[in-house]
Amino acid sequence: MSSVSDIKDTLDLLGYLKKMWESKKTIVVLLLVIITFGSYILCHIDFNKVKASISFSKLLVLLLICAFVFIIWYLTRRPQKVGKGKIGIVIAISTENQKVQERLKNDFIDDLNEIIKKNHHQQFQIIVLSEYHSKKIINGKSASKYHSKTRAHLIIYGNCKIRMHETKECYYLKLDASVVHTPLPVQISNSLSVEMRAILPSKLIFRADDEIKGFILTAETLGYGARYMIGLASLVSGDLNTAYDLHNGIMEEIDRLDQEDSEEVKSGLATIRRFLPLHLSNEALILAEVVYRAKKEHYLEDMGKYLETVKRFDPRNYKAHIFRGIYYFLAKRDTKTALDEIRKSKNERDYTWQINEAFIKAYEGDLEAAHKLYKRASLVGLQSNVPLETEEFIHDMLDIEPDKIQLWYCLGMINYFIKEDLKIAKESFEHFIELSKEKNEFLKSVDFAEKYVNEIYMKLGS
């Protein structure tokens, strides 16, 4: 028993010395001691005669010793900084004594570290603050200072105590979090704060005689919450790839938990389950549009992946139907499935579906149906960017498939009836007429095109 007591006393002493070492008072006292005894040892003089007896060289030695000690103290006490290119999470949980601190480190923080880094080993960096610094973080204002000191994206702070609960000794964790994101309007910022508080459990209690299980479950809940919050901060900061990767990784793990039927962990993820699908769907839809417009190598694979995510969580999304129609056409030239998706996007607020359906009909060779759809689209509301983007899309298709001469008719219809650009409309119709007569195709549409060209000549002449 005495040996166990000795070990405990040693740990308590080491913890106390470490905490004292980081205090600003410590360095002040230490420097005063060095100056006092250093003067006596170096100069062998009475303290009453220091000023008269100390030489410049001895004074310099004394100052160098003080500077060296100060630098060592400063470097060993300052918080570690997150490396460049890393997503930093700082854990700042203070404790009452060394025993709780050791338990927290060995049974909780190590598990939390492993869970947060799961599938993202190179991406995350976990920093655990010392007891001294952990006690300094008590609210959002003090946490913001440590964001600057550590470059952390997320700080989880609070305290851990042992208390009696229902006649049993229990661990009591009180937690809060601070996350870095770009400045936001007050209403959005408040909404974000409410969501983050709902994700992170503010109070956790579990029995000390079952501490291992309690710490593991707590670590899993916080691990998912930490990644979720960083994903959310990335979303509002415009880093959509990080947001999607983190949130999609959590969703995949939740799906596996459903299969494994881990009820205790699943109950701790109820709030994340409620919020996550909406964010994941929005992120995926934006990324689908981003990769489509960028058109980098293998962009269709990424576009398909993102659109499948939207389909899972928001199957009736109007914009997703439009992009899914584009995807099925570009990736597979599947005009039937593309047309099904386009028709699912029908609504009275935006008639983009109509101009997209007209293109599919024209591509399939039904120019008469396309003609009617373009005429209808010219009479209803279209978003200002749609005609131009459609025109660019058709030019891209003509570069890939120049034999689709009917697409020149589409360009004429868009510019004449929708954009009202008479010059480009005339050029497009004339090009269509020339190619169609060479191939003896689409002759009925040639009659319309010639009629429109004559109208354009009259309008240009007047």
DABEL-V718022 format. One record per residue. N is the residue number from 0. RES is the residue in one small letter. NEAR is the number of other C-alpha atoms within 8 Angstrom. Layout:
n:N res:RES near:NEAR
n:N res:RES near:NEAR
//
This chain:
n:0 res:m near:4
n:1 res:s near:5
n:2 res:s near:6
n:3 res:v near:7
n:4 res:s near:8
n:5 res:d near:8
n:6 res:i near:8
n:7 res:k near:9
n:8 res:d near:8
n:9 res:t near:8
n:10 res:l near:9
n:11 res:d near:11
n:12 res:l near:8
n:13 res:l near:8
n:14 res:g near:9
n:15 res:y near:8
n:16 res:l near:8
n:17 res:k near:8
n:18 res:k near:11
n:19 res:m near:8
n:20 res:w near:10
n:21 res:e near:10
n:22 res:s near:9
n:23 res:k near:6
n:24 res:k near:6
n:25 res:t near:10
n:26 res:i near:11
n:27 res:v near:8
n:28 res:v near:8
n:29 res:l near:8
n:30 res:l near:11
n:31 res:l near:8
n:32 res:v near:9
n:33 res:i near:11
n:34 res:i near:10
n:35 res:t near:8
n:36 res:f near:8
n:37 res:g near:11
n:38 res:s near:14
n:39 res:y near:11
n:40 res:i near:7
n:41 res:l near:7
n:42 res:c near:10
n:43 res:h near:7
n:44 res:i near:9
n:45 res:d near:7
n:46 res:f near:7
n:47 res:n near:5
n:48 res:k near:8
n:49 res:v near:10
n:50 res:k near:6
n:51 res:a near:5
n:52 res:s near:8
n:53 res:i near:10
n:54 res:s near:6
n:55 res:f near:6
n:56 res:s near:6
n:57 res:k near:10
n:58 res:l near:9
n:59 res:l near:8
n:60 res:v near:8
n:61 res:l near:12
n:62 res:l near:8
n:63 res:l near:8
n:64 res:i near:9
n:65 res:c near:11
n:66 res:a near:8
n:67 res:f near:8
n:68 res:v near:9
n:69 res:f near:10
n:70 res:i near:8
n:71 res:i near:8
n:72 res:w near:11
n:73 res:y near:8
n:74 res:l near:7
n:75 res:t near:6
n:76 res:r near:8
n:77 res:r near:6
n:78 res:p near:8
n:79 res:q near:6
n:80 res:k near:8
n:81 res:v near:12
n:82 res:g near:7
n:83 res:k near:4
n:84 res:g near:5
n:85 res:k near:10
n:86 res:i near:10
n:87 res:g near:14
n:88 res:i near:14
n:89 res:v near:12
n:90 res:i near:11
n:91 res:a near:16
n:92 res:i near:14
n:93 res:s near:12
n:94 res:t near:11
n:95 res:e near:8
n:96 res:n near:7
n:97 res:q near:10
n:98 res:k near:8
n:99 res:v near:12
n:100 res:q near:11
n:101 res:e near:8
n:102 res:r near:9
n:103 res:l near:9
n:104 res:k near:9
n:105 res:n near:8
n:106 res:d near:11
n:107 res:f near:13
n:108 res:i near:10
n:109 res:d near:9
n:110 res:d near:11
n:111 res:l near:13
n:112 res:n near:10
n:113 res:e near:8
n:114 res:i near:11
n:115 res:i near:12
n:116 res:k near:10
n:117 res:k near:7
n:118 res:n near:5
n:119 res:h near:8
n:120 res:h near:7
n:121 res:q near:5
n:122 res:q near:9
n:123 res:f near:12
n:124 res:q near:10
n:125 res:i near:9
n:126 res:i near:10
n:127 res:v near:7
n:128 res:l near:12
n:129 res:s near:8
n:130 res:e near:11
n:131 res:y near:10
n:132 res:h near:10
n:133 res:s near:13
n:134 res:k near:10
n:135 res:k near:7
n:136 res:i near:13
n:137 res:i near:9
n:138 res:n near:6
n:139 res:g near:9
n:140 res:k near:6
n:141 res:s near:10
n:142 res:a near:12
n:143 res:s near:9
n:144 res:k near:8
n:145 res:y near:11
n:146 res:h near:13
n:147 res:s near:8
n:148 res:k near:8
n:149 res:t near:10
n:150 res:r near:10
n:151 res:a near:15
n:152 res:h near:11
n:153 res:l near:15
n:154 res:i near:14
n:155 res:i near:13
n:156 res:y near:14
n:157 res:g near:14
n:158 res:n near:10
n:159 res:c near:13
n:160 res:k near:10
n:161 res:i near:10
n:162 res:r near:8
n:163 res:m near:8
n:164 res:h near:7
n:165 res:e near:4
n:166 res:t near:5
n:167 res:k near:8
n:168 res:e near:11
n:169 res:c near:13
n:170 res:y near:14
n:171 res:y near:12
n:172 res:l near:12
n:173 res:k near:10
n:174 res:l near:13
n:175 res:d near:10
n:176 res:a near:11
n:177 res:s near:10
n:178 res:v near:10
n:179 res:v near:9
n:180 res:h near:8
n:181 res:t near:6
n:182 res:p near:4
n:183 res:l near:6
n:184 res:p near:6
n:185 res:v near:6
n:186 res:q near:6
n:187 res:i near:8
n:188 res:s near:9
n:189 res:n near:8
n:190 res:s near:8
n:191 res:l near:8
n:192 res:s near:8
n:193 res:v near:8
n:194 res:e near:8
n:195 res:m near:9
n:196 res:r near:11
n:197 res:a near:8
n:198 res:i near:10
n:199 res:l near:11
n:200 res:p near:9
n:201 res:s near:9
n:202 res:k near:8
n:203 res:l near:10
n:204 res:i near:8
n:205 res:f near:10
n:206 res:r near:11
n:207 res:a near:10
n:208 res:d near:6
n:209 res:d near:8
n:210 res:e near:10
n:211 res:i near:7
n:212 res:k near:7
n:213 res:g near:10
n:214 res:f near:10
n:215 res:i near:12
n:216 res:l near:10
n:217 res:t near:10
n:218 res:a near:13
n:219 res:e near:12
n:220 res:t near:11
n:221 res:l near:11
n:222 res:g near:12
n:223 res:y near:12
n:224 res:g near:11
n:225 res:a near:11
n:226 res:r near:12
n:227 res:y near:12
n:228 res:m near:12
n:229 res:i near:13
n:230 res:g near:13
n:231 res:l near:9
n:232 res:a near:12
n:233 res:s near:13
n:234 res:l near:12
n:235 res:v near:9
n:236 res:s near:8
n:237 res:g near:6
n:238 res:d near:9
n:239 res:l near:10
n:240 res:n near:7
n:241 res:t near:10
n:242 res:a near:15
n:243 res:y near:12
n:244 res:d near:8
n:245 res:l near:12
n:246 res:h near:13
n:247 res:n near:9
n:248 res:g near:9
n:249 res:i near:11
n:250 res:m near:9
n:251 res:e near:8
n:252 res:e near:8
n:253 res:i near:9
n:254 res:d near:8
n:255 res:r near:8
n:256 res:l near:10
n:257 res:d near:9
n:258 res:q near:6
n:259 res:e near:6
n:260 res:d near:6
n:261 res:s near:8
n:262 res:e near:6
n:263 res:e near:7
n:264 res:v near:10
n:265 res:k near:11
n:266 res:s near:7
n:267 res:g near:8
n:268 res:l near:10
n:269 res:a near:8
n:270 res:t near:9
n:271 res:i near:10
n:272 res:r near:8
n:273 res:r near:7
n:274 res:f near:8
n:275 res:l near:10
n:276 res:p near:9
n:277 res:l near:9
n:278 res:h near:8
n:279 res:l near:14
n:280 res:s near:12
n:281 res:n near:9
n:282 res:e near:12
n:283 res:a near:13
n:284 res:l near:12
n:285 res:i near:8
n:286 res:l near:12
n:287 res:a near:14
n:288 res:e near:10
n:289 res:v near:8
n:290 res:v near:13
n:291 res:y near:10
n:292 res:r near:6
n:293 res:a near:7
n:294 res:k near:7
n:295 res:k near:6
n:296 res:e near:4
n:297 res:h near:6
n:298 res:y near:11
n:299 res:l near:11
n:300 res:e near:7
n:301 res:d near:10
n:302 res:m near:14
n:303 res:g near:11
n:304 res:k near:8
n:305 res:y near:12
n:306 res:l near:14
n:307 res:e near:8
n:308 res:t near:11
n:309 res:v near:16
n:310 res:k near:11
n:311 res:r near:7
n:312 res:f near:10
n:313 res:d near:9
n:314 res:p near:7
n:315 res:r near:7
n:316 res:n near:9
n:317 res:y near:9
n:318 res:k near:7
n:319 res:a near:12
n:320 res:h near:13
n:321 res:i near:12
n:322 res:f near:11
n:323 res:r near:12
n:324 res:g near:14
n:325 res:i near:9
n:326 res:y near:13
n:327 res:y near:13
n:328 res:f near:11
n:329 res:l near:8
n:330 res:a near:8
n:331 res:k near:7
n:332 res:r near:7
n:333 res:d near:9
n:334 res:t near:10
n:335 res:k near:6
n:336 res:t near:9
n:337 res:a near:14
n:338 res:l near:11
n:339 res:d near:9
n:340 res:e near:12
n:341 res:i near:14
n:342 res:r near:9
n:343 res:k near:8
n:344 res:s near:11
n:345 res:k near:11
n:346 res:n near:6
n:347 res:e near:5
n:348 res:r near:5
n:349 res:d near:10
n:350 res:y near:13
n:351 res:t near:9
n:352 res:w near:12
n:353 res:q near:12
n:354 res:i near:11
n:355 res:n near:10
n:356 res:e near:13
n:357 res:a near:13
n:358 res:f near:11
n:359 res:i near:10
n:360 res:k near:12
n:361 res:a near:14
n:362 res:y near:10
n:363 res:e near:7
n:364 res:g near:7
n:365 res:d near:9
n:366 res:l near:11
n:367 res:e near:7
n:368 res:a near:10
n:369 res:a near:14
n:370 res:h near:11
n:371 res:k near:8
n:372 res:l near:12
n:373 res:y near:14
n:374 res:k near:10
n:375 res:r near:9
n:376 res:a near:13
n:377 res:s near:9
n:378 res:l near:6
n:379 res:v near:7
n:380 res:g near:9
n:381 res:l near:10
n:382 res:q near:7
n:383 res:s near:5
n:384 res:n near:6
n:385 res:v near:9
n:386 res:p near:11
n:387 res:l near:7
n:388 res:e near:8
n:389 res:t near:9
n:390 res:e near:10
n:391 res:e near:8
n:392 res:f near:8
n:393 res:i near:10
n:394 res:h near:8
n:395 res:d near:8
n:396 res:m near:9
n:397 res:l near:12
n:398 res:d near:7
n:399 res:i near:6
n:400 res:e near:7
n:401 res:p near:8
n:402 res:d near:5
n:403 res:k near:8
n:404 res:i near:11
n:405 res:q near:12
n:406 res:l near:12
n:407 res:w near:11
n:408 res:y near:12
n:409 res:c near:12
n:410 res:l near:13
n:411 res:g near:14
n:412 res:m near:13
n:413 res:i near:14
n:414 res:n near:13
n:415 res:y near:12
n:416 res:f near:10
n:417 res:i near:10
n:418 res:k near:8
n:419 res:e near:9
n:420 res:d near:8
n:421 res:l near:10
n:422 res:k near:6
n:423 res:i near:9
n:424 res:a near:15
n:425 res:k near:13
n:426 res:e near:9
n:427 res:s near:12
n:428 res:f near:16
n:429 res:e near:11
n:430 res:h near:9
n:431 res:f near:14
n:432 res:i near:11
n:433 res:e near:8
n:434 res:l near:9
n:435 res:s near:13
n:436 res:k near:9
n:437 res:e near:6
n:438 res:k near:6
n:439 res:n near:7
n:440 res:e near:6
n:441 res:f near:9
n:442 res:l near:9
n:443 res:k near:6
n:444 res:s near:9
n:445 res:v near:11
n:446 res:d near:8
n:447 res:f near:8
n:448 res:a near:13
n:449 res:e near:11
n:450 res:k near:8
n:451 res:y near:10
n:452 res:v near:11
n:453 res:n near:8
n:454 res:e near:8
n:455 res:i near:10
n:456 res:y near:8
n:457 res:m near:8
n:458 res:k near:7
n:459 res:l near:7
n:460 res:g near:5
n:461 res:s near:4
//
